[in-house]
Amino acid sequence: MHDAGSTTPTDPRGSAVSARNDGGFVMQFAVVCQDDRMTSMSSRFAIGNTETWNKAALQAAGIKANDSCWVVADIVAGKKNFDADQNFFFDPTSNKTIVYRIAGTTLNPNWKRVD
């Protein structure tokens, strides 16, 4: 599971989060915060597609300004609850969308935040 202590002051700030699937699988993703508040899982999406949680959806999940968050994926026929090791801060006043890219295979995926 994610080490909540991996937050750094230089982590980016954004009001929306996208996951781009560049892996050889179908997946869904959620946004998680340090105190285990999280969105539900997105719809499933295949390689070459992107899903986004916008500001309203993040706030509806109880995510608040300055919360340190990250993304987690469930990969169909693969890893479950696979989390990114790079955080971001939720900032509802920002116009920035934080983008994460996931690649690899069902059993060996890897996340990268694209700053």
VOBA-547955 format. One record per atom (N, C-alpha, C): residue number from 1; residue in one letter; atom name; x, y, z. Coordinates in pm, whole numbers, plus 32768, in hexadecimal, padded with zeros to 4 digits. Layout:
N
n  res  atom  X  Y  Z
NUM  A  CA  X  Y  Z
...
% end
This chain:
115
n  res  atom  X  Y  Z
1  M  N  8053  7F8A  8000
1  M  CA  8000  8000  8000
1  M  C  8057  807C  8000
2  H  N  8021  80E7  7FD8
2  H  CA  8067  8167  7FCA
2  H  C  809C  8199  804F
3  D  N  8114  81D1  804E
3  D  CA  814D  8210  80C4
3  D  C  8122  82A1  80C5
4  A  N  80C6  82C3  811F
4  A  CA  8090  834B  8124
4  A  C  80FD  83B1  8140
5  G  N  816F  8387  8173
5  G  CA  81DC  83E3  8190
5  G  C  822A  840E  8116
6  S  N  8201  83E2  80A0
6  S  CA  824E  8402  8028
6  S  C  822B  848B  7FEE
7  T  N  81D8  84D7  8033
7  T  CA  81B6  855E  8006
7  T  C  822F  85B9  8012
8  T  N  8243  860D  7FAF
8  T  CA  82AD  8672  7FB7
8  T  C  8270  86FA  7F99
9  P  N  82AA  8766  7FCF
9  P  CA  8272  87EC  7FB5
9  P  C  8272  8812  7F21
10  T  N  82C2  87CC  7ED0
10  T  CA  82C8  87ED  7E42
10  T  C  8263  879F  7DED
11  D  N  8213  8749  7E2E
11  D  CA  81AC  8702  7DE2
11  D  C  814F  8767  7DA0
12  P  N  8123  874C  7D25
12  P  CA  80CF  87AD  7CDE
12  P  C  8046  87BC  7D1E
13  R  N  8003  8828  7CFB
13  R  CA  7F7D  8847  7D2C
13  R  C  7F1E  8848  7CB5
14  G  N  7EA8  880B  7CC6
14  G  CA  7E47  8809  7C5A
14  G  C  7DBB  87F2  7C8D
15  S  N  7D59  8810  7C37
15  S  CA  7CCD  8801  7C5C
15  S  C  7C89  878D  7C15
16  A  N  7CD3  8747  7BC0
16  A  CA  7C9E  86D2  7B79
16  A  C  7D12  8670  7B65
17  V  N  7CEF  85F1  7B4F
17  V  CA  7D55  8588  7B3E
17  V  C  7D2C  852F  7ACB
18  S  N  7D8C  8516  7A70
18  S  CA  7D75  84BC  7A00
18  S  C  7DD4  8446  7A07
19  A  N  7DA4  83D3  79D9
19  A  CA  7DF9  835D  79CA
19  A  C  7DF6  8336  7937
20  R  N  7E6D  832D  78FD
20  R  CA  7E7A  8305  7870
20  R  C  7EAB  8274  786E
21  N  N  7E61  821D  782C
21  N  CA  7E84  818F  7827
21  N  C  7EDA  8174  77AC
22  D  N  7F5B  8161  77C4
22  D  CA  7FB8  8139  775A
22  D  C  7FE9  80AA  7770
23  G  N  7FA0  805F  77C3
23  G  CA  7FC6  7FD5  77E0
23  G  C  7F7A  7F73  7789
24  G  N  7FA5  7EFA  778B
24  G  CA  7F65  7E90  773C
24  G  C  7EF5  7E4F  7789
25  F  N  7E93  7EA0  77B7
25  F  CA  7E28  7E6C  780B
25  F  C  7DB1  7ECC  780F
26  V  N  7D47  7E9D  784B
26  V  CA  7CD2  7EF0  786C
26  V  C  7CDB  7F0D  7901
27  M  N  7CB6  7F87  7929
27  M  CA  7CC6  7FAE  79B5
27  M  C  7C58  800E  79DF
28  Q  N  7C57  802C  7A5F
28  Q  CA  7C09  809A  7A97
28  Q  C  7C5E  80D7  7B04
29  F  N  7C3F  8156  7B29
29  F  CA  7C92  8195  7B8E
29  F  C  7C40  81EA  7BED
30  A  N  7C7D  8206  7C61
30  A  CA  7C40  825B  7CC6
30  A  C  7CAA  82B9  7CFC
31  V  N  7C7D  8323  7D41
31  V  CA  7CD5  8381  7D84
31  V  C  7CC7  8368  7E1A
32  V  N  7D39  835D  7E60
32  V  CA  7D3D  833F  7EEF
32  V  C  7D8A  83AD  7F37
33  C  N  7D5D  83CE  7FB1
33  C  CA  7DA5  842E  8005
33  C  C  7DDE  83E8  807F
34  Q  N  7E35  842D  80C7
34  Q  CA  7E7E  83F1  8135
34  Q  C  7E27  83B4  81A1
35  D  N  7DB2  83EA  81BA
35  D  CA  7D5D  83B1  8223
35  D  C  7CF9  834C  81EB
36  D  N  7D17  8315  8176
36  D  CA  7CC9  82AC  8134
36  D  C  7C45  82DB  80F7
37  R  N  7C2E  835F  80F1
37  R  CA  7BBC  838D  80A2
37  R  C  7BDE  8374  8010
38  M  N  7B7A  834B  7FC3
38  M  CA  7B96  8331  7F36
38  M  C  7B19  833A  7EE1
39  T  N  7B2F  834D  7E60
39  T  CA  7AC2  8346  7E00
39  T  C  7A9E  82B3  7DEC
40  S  N  7A32  829B  7DA9
40  S  CA  7A16  8212  7D7D
40  S  C  7A74  81F6  7D08
41  M  N  7A72  817C  7CD8
41  M  CA  7AC2  815B  7C61
41  M  C  7A7E  8196  7BE6
42  S  N  7ACE  81C4  7B88
42  S  CA  7A9A  81F8  7B09
42  S  C  7A5C  8185  7AB9
43  S  N  7A24  81A8  7A49
43  S  CA  79FB  8140  79EA
43  S  C  7A78  80FA  79B7
44  R  N  7A67  8080  7986
44  R  CA  7AD9  8039  7949
44  R  C  7AFE  807C  78C6
45  F  N  7B82  8082  78AC
45  F  CA  7BAE  80BB  782D
45  F  C  7C2B  8073  77FC
46  A  N  7C37  806A  7778
46  A  CA  7C9F  801A  7737
46  A  C  7D17  806F  7711
47  I  N  7D7C  802B  76E0
47  I  CA  7DF7  806C  76B2
47  I  C  7DD5  80DC  764F
48  G  N  7E1D  814A  765D
48  G  CA  7E0A  81BC  7604
48  G  C  7D9E  821D  7632
49  N  N  7D5B  81FE  76A0
49  N  CA  7CF0  8254  76D2
49  N  C  7D15  8297  7755
50  T  N  7CCC  8302  7775
50  T  CA  7CE3  8350  77EF
50  T  C  7C5F  8364  7837
51  E  N  7C61  835A  78BA
51  E  CA  7BEE  837A  790E
51  E  C  7C18  83EA  796C
52  T  N  7BB8  8440  7995
52  T  CA  7BD6  84B3  79EA
52  T  C  7B72  84BE  7A5B
53  W  N  7BA6  84E0  7AD2
53  W  CA  7B53  8509  7B43
53  W  C  7B5D  85A1  7B49
54  N  N  7AED  85E6  7B37
54  N  CA  7AEF  8678  7B3A
54  N  C  7ADE  86AD  7BC9
55  K  N  7AE8  872F  7BD7
55  K  CA  7AE2  876E  7C5C
55  K  C  7A62  8749  7CA7
56  A  N  79F0  8750  7C64
56  A  CA  7971  8732  7CA6
56  A  C  796D  86A2  7CDA
57  A  N  799F  8644  7C8C
57  A  CA  79A1  85B7  7CB6
57  A  C  79FF  85A1  7D2C
58  L  N  7A72  85E4  7D29
58  L  CA  7AD1  85D7  7D98
58  L  C  7A96  8612  7E18
59  Q  N  7A56  8685  7E0D
59  Q  CA  7A18  86C2  7E83
59  Q  C  79A4  866E  7EB6
60  A  N  7958  8632  7E5C
60  A  CA  78E9  85DC  7E85
60  A  C  7919  8562  7ED2
61  A  N  7994  8538  7EB6
61  A  CA  79D0  84C6  7EFE
61  A  C  7A0A  84F0  7F85
62  G  N  79FF  8570  7FA6
62  G  CA  7A31  85A0  8026
62  G  C  7AC0  85D0  8024
63  I  N  7AFB  85D9  7FAE
63  I  CA  7B84  860A  7FA3
63  I  C  7B82  86A1  7FB1
64  K  N  7BD9  86D4  8007
64  K  CA  7BD9  8761  802C
64  K  C  7C58  87A8  7FFE
65  A  N  7C52  882D  7FFA
65  A  CA  7CC6  887E  7FD4
65  A  C  7D3F  8857  8028
66  N  N  7DB0  884B  7FE4
66  N  CA  7E32  882A  801F
66  N  C  7E41  8798  8049
67  D  N  7DDE  8742  802C
67  D  CA  7DF0  86B4  8046
67  D  C  7E5D  867E  7FEA
68  S  N  7EB1  8629  8021
68  S  CA  7F18  85E5  7FD2
68  S  C  7EDC  8562  7FA0
69  C  N  7EDD  854F  7F1C
69  C  CA  7E97  84DE  7EDE
69  C  C  7EF1  8498  7E79
70  W  N  7EC3  8423  7E4D
70  W  CA  7F06  83D6  7DE5
70  W  C  7E9D  8383  7D9E
71  V  N  7EC5  833B  7D37
71  V  CA  7E67  82E7  7CEC
71  V  C  7E84  8253  7D05
72  V  N  7E1C  8203  7CF6
72  V  CA  7E26  8173  7D06
72  V  C  7DD7  8132  7C95
73  A  N  7E0B  80C3  7C61
73  A  CA  7DCB  807E  7BF0
73  A  C  7DA3  7FF1  7C16
74  D  N  7D34  7FC4  7BDC
74  D  CA  7D11  7F37  7BD9
74  D  C  7D1C  7F0D  7B48
75  I  N  7D70  7EAC  7B2F
75  I  CA  7D89  7E7D  7AA6
75  I  C  7D3F  7DFA  7A92
76  V  N  7CEC  7DF5  7A2B
76  V  CA  7C9E  7D7D  7A0E
76  V  C  7CFF  7D0A  79F5
77  A  N  7CEA  7C99  7A37
77  A  CA  7D40  7C23  7A2C
77  A  C  7DD0  7C41  7A55
78  G  N  7DE1  7CA0  7AAF
78  G  CA  7E68  7CC5  7ADB
78  G  C  7E68  7CFC  7B68
79  K  N  7EC4  7D57  7B82
79  K  CA  7ED6  7D90  7C07
79  K  C  7E5D  7DE2  7C31
80  K  N  7E3B  7DD6  7CB0
80  K  CA  7DCE  7E24  7CEC
80  K  C  7E0B  7E86  7D4F
81  N  N  7DCB  7EF8  7D5E
81  N  CA  7DF5  7F5D  7DBF
81  N  C  7E88  7F84  7DAB
82  F  N  7EB1  7F92  7D2D
82  F  CA  7F3B  7FB5  7D0A
82  F  C  7F49  804D  7D0A
83  D  N  7F95  8081  7D6B
83  D  CA  7F99  8112  7D7B
83  D  C  8019  8151  7D46
84  A  N  8009  81CF  7D1D
84  A  CA  807A  821F  7CEF
84  A  C  80C8  824F  7D6A
85  D  N  8149  825D  7D5C
85  D  CA  8199  828A  7DCE
85  D  C  81B7  8320  7DC7
86  Q  N  8171  8366  7D71
86  Q  CA  8183  83F8  7D66
86  Q  C  80FF  843C  7D89
87  N  N  8103  8495  7DEA
87  N  CA  808B  84DB  7E19
87  N  C  8075  855E  7DCF
88  F  N  8000  8599  7DE8
88  F  CA  7FE0  8621  7DBE
88  F  C  7F8A  865E  7E2C
89  F  N  7F7F  86E2  7E2F
89  F  CA  7F28  8727  7E8C
89  F  C  7EAA  8753  7E43
90  F  N  7E36  8736  7E7F
90  F  CA  7DB9  8765  7E46
90  F  C  7DAA  87FA  7E63
91  D  N  7D96  8848  7DF9
91  D  CA  7D88  88D8  7E05
91  D  C  7D11  8903  7DAF
92  P  N  7C9C  8916  7DED
92  P  CA  7C24  8937  7D9E
92  P  C  7C2C  89BE  7D58
93  T  N  7C8D  8A11  7D79
93  T  CA  7C9B  8A92  7D34
93  T  C  7CF5  8A88  7CB9
94  S  N  7D34  8A16  7CA6
94  S  CA  7D8F  8A01  7C35
94  S  C  7D3F  89DD  7BB7
95  N  N  7D78  89FD  7B45
95  N  CA  7D3F  89D1  7AC5
95  N  C  7D8B  895B  7A8C
96  K  N  7DEA  8925  7AD7
96  K  CA  7E42  88BB  7AA5
96  K  C  7E04  8831  7ABB
97  T  N  7E13  87DD  7A57
97  T  CA  7DF1  874F  7A62
97  T  C  7E74  8703  7A75
98  I  N  7E7B  86B6  7AE0
98  I  CA  7EF0  8661  7AF9
98  I  C  7EDE  85E4  7AA4
99  V  N  7F44  85C1  7A58
99  V  CA  7F3B  854F  79FC
99  V  C  7F9C  84E2  7A29
100  Y  N  7F65  8469  7A35
100  Y  CA  7FB6  83F2  7A50
100  Y  C  7FAC  8398  79D6
101  R  N  8019  8353  79B9
101  R  CA  801F  82F4  7949
101  R  C  803E  826C  7984
102  I  N  7FF3  8207  795C
102  I  CA  8010  817F  7986
102  I  C  8034  812D  790B
103  A  N  809C  80DD  7918
103  A  CA  80CC  808A  78A8
103  A  C  80F2  8002  78E0
104  G  N  8126  7FAD  788C
104  G  CA  8152  7F29  78B7
104  G  C  80EE  7EBD  7894
105  T  N  80F0  7E53  78E4
105  T  CA  809A  7DDF  78CD
105  T  C  803D  7DCB  7944
106  T  N  7FE1  7D6D  7938
106  T  CA  7F80  7D56  79A3
106  T  C  7FC2  7D36  7A29
107  L  N  8032  7CEE  7A27
107  L  CA  8074  7CC8  7AA3
107  L  C  80ED  7D1E  7AC4
108  N  N  8114  7D75  7A67
108  N  CA  8188  7DCB  7A7F
108  N  C  816D  7E59  7A4D
109  P  N  8107  7E9B  7A86
109  P  CA  80E7  7F23  7A5A
109  P  C  8142  7F89  7A9E
110  N  N  8146  8001  7A68
110  N  CA  8191  806E  7AAB
110  N  C  814B  80F2  7A90
111  W  N  8141  8143  7AF9
111  W  CA  8106  81C9  7AF2
111  W  C  8173  8230  7AE3
112  K  N  8155  829E  7AA1
112  K  CA  81AF  8313  7A9D
112  K  C  8157  838E  7A97
113  R  N  8172  83EC  7AF1
113  R  CA  812C  846B  7AEA
113  R  C  8170  84BF  7A7E
114  V  N  8120  84F7  7A24
114  V  CA  8154  8545  79B5
114  V  C  8141  85D9  79DA
115  D  N  81AB  8616  7A09
115  D  CA  81A4  86A2  7A35
115  D  C  81B7  8702  79C2
% end
